[in-house]
Amino acid sequence: MATKTLPVLIEQDESGYFIVTCPVLKGCYTQGKTLKEAMDNIKEAIELCLEELDQDELGAQS
């Protein structure tokens, strides 16, 4: 599997949670209590978003 590098934006809300967004993938965001948890979560969210894109592309070809 090829490695992809995508930009992410990290913010901390007033409760101390980290909110992470991948701006190049519509609707791809998550949060975590710690920065490590938030980064682990965004990696998983990005994988799911890319999987969804691949499935949509495959469906469009049929």
N, C-alpha and C positions, 0 to 999 in steps of 0.2 A: 504494500500500500504506500502511496506517495505521501510525503509530509507536506502539509499546507500551512502557510503562515498567514493569519488573518488579524486585522487590528481589533482591539477591544478597548472599551472605555470603562473605567472603574470610578465609581463614586461611593461615598459613605453617607448613609442617611442619618437622620437625627437620633435614631435608635442604636447606631453603631454598626448596622449591617452593611455589608459591601454589595452594591448592585453593579453587575457587569453586563455590558451590552456589546454585541458584535454588530456594528453599524452596517456592514455590507450584506448581512443576512436579515431580511425583514422578519421581525418578531423574535429574534434570537437574543434572549436575555435571561438572567438568573440572578440569584443572590446567595449570600453565605454569611454566617456569623463571623468567620475569619477570612482573611484574604486568601489563604490556601484553599479553604472550602469553596469560596466563590470561584476561584480559578479552576479547581477541579470540576465544579458544576458547569462552568461555561464551556470547558472542553467537551463535556458530554452533550451539552445543548447544541454546540456547533456540529458535532457528529450527527446528531438527530436531524438537524436542519439540512445538512448536506445529503443525508440519506433520503430525505423527503424530496429534495431537488432532483436527485438521481432517479427516483421512482417517477416523478412527474415527467422528466425528460423521456424515460422509457415508455411511459403511457402515451405520450404525444407522438411517438414514432409508430405506434400500431395503427 
